[in-house]
Amino acid sequence: VSSQVQLIDLFPTILDFLNISQDSQVKANIQGKSIVPIIEGEESEEFAYGEMGKRGGLNFVRTSEWKLIREGENTFQLYNLRDDPKETKNVIAEYHDIADRLKKNLFEWMFTNLQKKAGL
């Protein structure tokens, strides 16, 4: 697929392809979501997310063009993946509007993940 997808979506996608049904308790413990609808041509979300390190010390959100990395509380980096696919030039000072949009989206994703982990 040409849209943004995440590795975490692989397991639920395999289950979906194999038509393996999952009860609500199993679904609650599986992270990610099936991308079968995307493979079959449905529109997908524009964003992909990730985290690394203990307690999510590094988080990121990316689109096909941009990647915003959050490291620690208030340290952010922004890369234009089309112009700089190796992420060598942090352009956050030049693109505040894009960074702000991606920060908002990243924080919403992080909040949703916290709620899921807490069982809310």
Sequence and secondary structure as in RCSB ss.txt:
>XXXX:A:sequence
VSSQVQLIDLFPTILDFLNISQDSQVKANIQGKSIVPIIEGEESEEFAYGEMGKRGGLNFVRTSEWKLIREGENT
FQLYNLRDDPKETKNVIAEYHDIADRLKKNLFEWMFTNLQKKAGL
>XXXX:A:secstr
  S   GGGHHHHHHHHTT    HHHHHH  S   HHHHTT    S EEEEESGGGSEEEEE SSEEEEEETTTE
EEEEETTT TT     TTT HHHHHHHHHHHHHHHHHHHHHHTT 
